[in-house]
């Protein structure tokens, strides 16, 4: 099956049910999900939607986290903050209205509430509150876990979901605490702030989403305090490159794998092992889909991390990568949608 057909078959045209003004520079978009798509749009708290938007003769892809919770809300809601020079974020804030239709892919993502019983500490920076509040609501509703939120913004006017958070604080007064950090008053979040915020939260599960420097500082602060990396979850998004740049990067990756000697590779997914045939030029994801394997993926643009997996043995070539850190690549992590087998005895493992 052609890549374009595979991609197109995963999008659903959804109608905008409501547009909600959250702050002076952010709006929420609520989608109507038809009855025959309900099962496809089941999701875990913290996951995201992928939107495909025609813009200036191109189709641009963007991923936006669901601010709604599957355990609390009946709707699918994403919240988008205006970004200086951001084409799609400005279009959504200025143009999108009730009744409009947008192509949307089913929910995906590896950043979601785990099933543990330990406390939950959430760090949200700016619009990074969107997946965080989804996790927060589900944790409070479906578990007895204590929840702490550290929410950083430029100033008080920039706080998204202020009323909802206040209502939740009142409802769960014994289990929820919210710490607001304003750049204009407290300065940017520092490692020292992180240390103070996690006091009394031994063994907690940590979730981080926000601007890159914010996430880097929080993650580094947690690690310096001796927190286990396995309990630190970070959601990183970036806008994909434009189609012309994308084609050049993809061509470079294909060229690197032009003389691939790999005719098959192994896959470990959901406790199962597969032997997958491979044709030169295909990515790991394309080979898996051709083999009929239900692989995790979403944007196919190297920007969301939904298809993140590790490579053991063999040589591969990675195309567009806007989500993996250099140290993660060194550790063997890759993106199935951008990974081209080159040589050797290749095994690809997806996270449990």
Protein Blocks (a to p, Z undefined) as FASTA:
>chain_A
ZZklmmmmmpccdddfbdcdfblmbccddddddfklmmmmgccehiacdddddeehiacd
dddddfbdfklbmbdcddddddehiaklmmmmmmgcghiacdddddedjbdcdfbfbdcd
dddehjllmmmmmmmmmmmmmmccdcddddddfblmlpghklmmmmmmmmmmmlpccddd
dfklnopadfklmmmmmgoighiacdddddfklmmmmmmmmmmnopafklpccddddddd
dfklmmmmmmmmmmmmmmpcbfbdcddeehiacdddddehiafklmmmmnopacddfkln
opnommgccdeejjdddfddfkbcfklmmnopacfklcccfbdjddddddZZ
